[in-house]
Amino acid sequence: MAVSIRARLRDVFRDAITHGLIEAGKNPVESVLRPKIEVARMRMTEEMFWAIYKNASHQWLKNALLLALLTGQRVSDVCKMRFDDVRDGFLWVDQQKKAGKTKIKIPLSVSLGEYSIASVVSQCRDDVVSRFLIHHRSGRYAKMRGKQVPYATLNNEFIDARALANIEVPDGLTPTTFHEIRSLTARMHAEQNGEKFTQALLGHRSMAMTELYIDVRGQQWVEIKLPQKAG
């Protein structure tokens, strides 16, 4: 809340400067230190991800987990991915976020481990006719078949799978969330494909934002790797 208030006041005084109401360079908010945010949410590790994946009770949740891991997209963007977004060798994503829109084309060949975006898209195709990659295969009512899985449903099923995975949460932290897959993706792709690739994949305008996602917040052990020797 403190960060939001400071940002809002800074914009108010910037607007006042633009309209000549106060002198340029006299924005009083600039002299107020930006509040430090201590994030208490637990980072997700690969081990946690696969434990949750294993305990997912629906195939559509497993598909959503893999798409989120491979593409690094927000849960809202994963939920709205459609089969007609897959064309010309790319997954076309029109990102929805508060700060505006970012449009990216992700090669279907992008992969992590044994999975690629292309293979997961194929996995999403089943005997149910649907426009959406993440869709219901069955439900209490026949009309649910093929319908888009909404965020609330996906999040509830994720929480159930997380509970079944018996992930231990250290004191002072809150359980990992579906959104934390985005950070896990950033770390895995940064190691495999570099930080520039990761920045483009996540749709960040600055590397500073990407580095926030790569940061493990001191919650995990970082392996120090020796450089590869030539020859």
Secondary structure, 3 states (H helix, E strand, C coil): CHHHHHHHHHHHHHHHHHCCCCCCCCCHHHHCCCCCCCCCECCCCHHHHHHHHHCCCCHHHHHHHHHHHHHCCCHHHHHCCEHHHEECCEEEEEEEECCEEEEEEEECCCEECCEEHHHHHHHHCCCCCCCECCECCCCCCHHHCCCECCHHHHHHHHHHHHHHCCCCCCCCCECCCCCHHHHHHHHHHHHHHCHHHHHHHHCCCCHHHHHHHHCCCCCCCCCCCCCCCCC
